[in-house]
């Protein structure tokens, strides 16, 4: 009986796609459920229950309706296993979109709130000295950030790079294992603890219980930066093919020259990328600088004397110590935040471009 | 064995350049260990006065250091725990989306997008949390208290500003998302392709393949990634300091205007004005935070390293 029916139906249906939803049905169901919730909220608006059209509600409840609808639809057409699969696909995609929402919201609000003050000419040409209310700028903070981050980079890159070379080229045994382990642990040190460490160190050294100066901030950032430099450089050095090293040894090149002239140039792009990303990681640190470098409204080019302002701390103090003209302070805070985000994104972007353009072609 | 003993080992000539170079690498490697030790030692030395400080030196009604740091430690752990509760499921979802669901060509770019979240400075998250998120969620909090006020965590009276523990937990969750996502993504991608293909060939759906092959393989990785995220959430300072309207009590309610503050935020808010033993007290709370995060991170790293040896990856 069943044999005869399949024989007659066979030319018409493809057994591989039987019992399956059409390819674009998830999209259609999604649009349909948005339409349904949308018309629901439209009715609410027209009846006067809500003011204006609730777009957020439409998308939110529409997506929930979609999850239920696709599960039920698939359950009756394809069975419970497929239905579960489709539901999870929806959930996973929603998770991704949900994570992007804060990113877009954050970038958008920073742009909108920060641009007006960011575009005033005084923002990058003046400090906050003697400024009450509107006006002034963040030049002192930009200079401070450049000086402190620059010194931190100067200290941590040699230490980090040499340690990475030790770990990949020389390190065997317990010391190397200990360094690897504690470098990993160090990446998790809270930034504020690094600031407290710098404070504890220098207030003991100089016997000054209220010490604040720029170099201390650089030391605190160094503690945070070294592990990142070590990790990224180590990964890059490991990528250098062993054949290159062996070829150099076979030609009689000493080990240190092999490292300097063969290994390092090969991985240079990757190392520079790593360093740029580590700079972008520490340039936004607020807490340690708040503690050891303090804040001021004046220019200060001297790392070893007096308080020094930095951009993140500028953002924080503008927000925290709002004067009578609140809006001016908030505007400056957002403009500072915009500057920071721009710097960080440019560093990240530059790092990716360098990595893409100059990475060694490993013949794969 | 005897022949090996008879023949003198071939050894390259030691040049001064070699000696200098290798020594300098060893020195800088050891310097890292020295720095970590110095962090612990200097914090400890500066913390000692806090342990024997006069009861009047402590803010609030604490009479000794442990009473002072207790509620702060509670606030730190509580906020971090809530953040993790929200972040881990979403992070696993994102990691799965990037590694197994998104179109191959887009996957890497989408990964970068999530990584960008990690690059945003915490002070900007603070501004965003207080300027955008808190006003946005406040109406929801009012409804939550109205409808679910019988549930102890959501008990009222509701905060009028939205600057509550739950808001902080949301901000922290956003901040730790990229860390957990990046690590879990790496681990999901390391799942042996043969396992995945085998389960697909047996007729498993994609979700069944993930539950049977990917998740069991990545379980240790997910745990350690979450602990690294926990470490970050515990130490996060500025976002908490800016968003939370703080108090110094042990409070479980999420939506009231009385919220337990965290160690890091407490330091950031009080350090600029602190003097005398007050500074030492704050340093001592910093030491406690350091120890907590160190332990969390070490456990996470041990789990990761054990898994590495077991799977043969890397």
Interface residues (C-beta under 8 A of the other chain):
Chain A: X81 X82 X84 X85 X88 X89 X91 X92 X93 X94 X95 X96 X98 X99 X100 X102 X103 X105 X106 X109 X110 X113 X158 X159 X160 X162 X163 X165 X166 X167 X169 X170 X171 X175 X176 X178 X179 X181 X182 X183 X184 X185 X186 X187 X188 X189 X190 X191 X192 X193 X194 X196 X197 X199 X200 X201 X203 X204 X209 X210 X223 X226 X227 X230 X254 X255 X256 X257 X259 X260 X280 X281 X283 X284 X285 X286 X287 X290 X291 X294 X295 X312 X315 X316 X319 X320 X330 X333 X334 X337 X340 X341 X344 X345 X348 X352
Chain B: X12 X15 X17 X18 X20 X21 X22 X24 X25 X26 X27 X28 X29 X30 X31 X32 X33 X35 X36 X38 X39 X42 X43 X45 X46 X89 X90 X92 X93 X94 X96 X97 X98 X101 X102 X110 X112 X113 X114 X115 X116 X117 X119 X120 X121 X122 X123 X124 X125 X126 X127 X128 X130 X131 X132 X133 X174 X177 X181 X205 X206 X207 X208 X210 X228 X231 X232 X234 X235 X236 X237 X238 X242 X264 X267 X268 X271 X272 X275 X276 X279 X282 X283 X286 X289 X290 X293 X294 X296 X297 X298 X300 X301 X304 X305
